[in-house]
Every structure is written in structure tokens, then in C-alpha cells.
Amino acid sequence: QVQLVESGGGLVQAGGSLRLSCAASGRTFSSGAMGWFRQAPGKEREFVTAIIWSGGMTYYADSVKGRFTISRDRAKNTVYLQMNSLKPEDTAVYYCAARTRYSTDIYRQGSYDYWGQGTQVTVSS
């Protein structure tokens, strides 16, 4: 079993920055991936970004490219989401997701087996 613990959410003004962290415990991710999804009020949960654990390849939603950066610390089993130039439309609950198995499916929620509890990010205009 894998446990994911997120931290780093909060309130920030538009144009500001936040860094989210997600610490994983319980299993290794040598063949898997970790990522972030978000859900705004009244909207469906959507893909934000993901990183392949072994090779470090990254993927981003078009809406966050150039502003958000995902990274990982393999020794700490932790993934980070650096969010810069935040916009009010980035306001959402951000969820960390992970899987320990290999898959080429990056963007679909169903391809991830483990989820964090979510952390609120609010961007004021």
C-alpha cells in the first residue's frame, strides 16, 4: 500500500508562486509515475502534470506549460510542483497521484492507483 501526503497549498495573489510537495511511503516507484491533478469548484478533476519516476520525463497540461514545474527527489520519495505566475483560474484542490506499475497512460485519472487527500490552492485577483 502507498500513502501520499501533500503539503504546501495556500492563498496567494495572482502572479505569485507556491510549491506543493507530495511525500510517498509504503512502496517504491521504480516502474511507475507520480503526478498532480486538480479540481476546481463545479468542474471535473483534470490532469496538471506528471513525471516518470525512473527516467524523469515530464508531461504538462497546456494550461500550465511554462508556469508549472514538476520534479522529484528519488531519495526522499517525494514529488514537487513549483507553480509560478499563478492565475485565479489555477484555484482548485490539487491532488497528488501515483502508481507503482509501468503504463504509457499519463493523462487519465484511472491510470493512477494512489491518491493524496488534496490541498487547496487559492489565487486571488
C-alpha positions in Angstrom: 0.0 0.0 0.0 1.1 3.5 -0.7 0.4 6.6 1.3 0.7 10.1 -0.2 0.9 13.2 2.0 0.6 16.6 0.4 1.6 19.9 1.7 2.2 23.5 0.5 -1.2 24.8 -0.5 -2.5 28.2 0.5 -3.6 31.6 -0.6 -1.6 33.7 -3.0 -2.1 36.7 -5.1 -2.2 36.5 -8.9 1.3 36.4 -10.3 2.7 34.8 -7.2 4.2 31.4 -6.6 3.6 28.3 -4.5 5.3 25.0 -4.1 3.4 21.8 -3.4 5.1 18.7 -2.0 3.9 15.1 -2.0 5.7 12.5 0.1 5.1 8.9 -0.7 5.6 5.9 1.6 5.0 2.3 1.5 6.3 1.1 -1.9 8.9 2.1 -4.4 8.1 3.8 -7.7 10.9 2.4 -9.9 8.5 1.5 -12.7 5.8 4.0 -12.1 4.9 7.6 -12.1 3.7 10.4 -9.9 1.6 13.4 -10.9 -0.8 16.2 -9.9 -4.4 16.6 -10.8 -6.7 19.5 -9.8 -10.4 20.1 -9.3 -12.0 23.5 -9.3 -15.4 24.1 -7.8 -18.1 22.8 -10.1 -15.6 21.2 -12.5 -14.2 17.8 -13.1 -10.8 16.8 -11.9 -8.2 17.4 -14.6 -4.6 16.5 -15.3 -2.0 19.0 -14.4 1.4 17.3 -14.7 3.2 14.0 -14.2 6.7 12.6 -14.0 8.0 9.2 -14.9 9.9 8.1 -11.8 12.8 6.3 -13.3 13.7 8.4 -16.3 12.3 11.8 -15.2 10.3 12.5 -18.3 7.7 15.1 -17.6 4.3 15.9 -19.0 2.2 19.1 -18.6 -1.3 20.3 -19.4 -1.3 23.1 -21.9 -2.8 25.4 -19.4 0.2 25.2 -17.1 3.1 24.8 -19.5 5.9 27.4 -18.9 4.5 28.2 -15.5 4.5 25.0 -13.5 7.4 22.6 -13.0 7.3 19.1 -11.6 10.3 17.5 -10.1 11.2 14.5 -7.9 13.6 13.6 -5.2 14.1 9.9 -5.5 15.9 9.5 -2.2 13.0 11.1 -0.4 10.3 9.5 -2.5 8.8 13.0 -2.9 7.5 14.9 -5.8 7.3 18.7 -6.0 5.1 21.1 -8.0 6.5 24.5 -8.4 3.8 26.9 -9.5 4.8 30.3 -10.8 2.8 33.2 -12.4 -0.3 31.8 -10.8 -3.7 32.9 -12.1 -7.1 33.0 -10.5 -8.1 30.1 -12.8 -5.5 27.9 -11.1 -7.6 28.0 -8.0 -8.5 24.4 -7.1 -7.9 21.5 -4.8 -4.7 19.8 -6.0 -4.3 16.1 -5.7 -1.1 14.1 -5.8 -1.4 10.8 -7.6 0.9 7.8 -8.0 1.3 4.4 -9.5 4.0 1.8 -9.0 3.3 -0.1 -12.2 4.5 0.7 -15.7 2.0 2.3 -18.1 2.1 4.6 -21.1 -1.2 6.2 -19.9 -0.1 9.5 -18.4 -3.2 11.8 -18.6 -6.0 9.6 -17.3 -7.0 9.5 -13.7 -7.8 5.8 -13.9 -4.2 5.1 -14.7 -3.1 6.1 -11.1 -3.7 3.8 -8.2 -3.0 6.0 -5.2 -4.2 9.5 -4.3 -3.5 12.1 -1.7 -6.1 13.9 0.4 -5.8 17.1 -1.6 -4.5 20.5 -0.8 -6.3 23.8 -1.5 -4.7 26.4 -3.7 -6.4 29.8 -3.9 -5.3 32.5 -6.2 -6.8 35.9 -5.6 -7.1 38.5 -8.4 
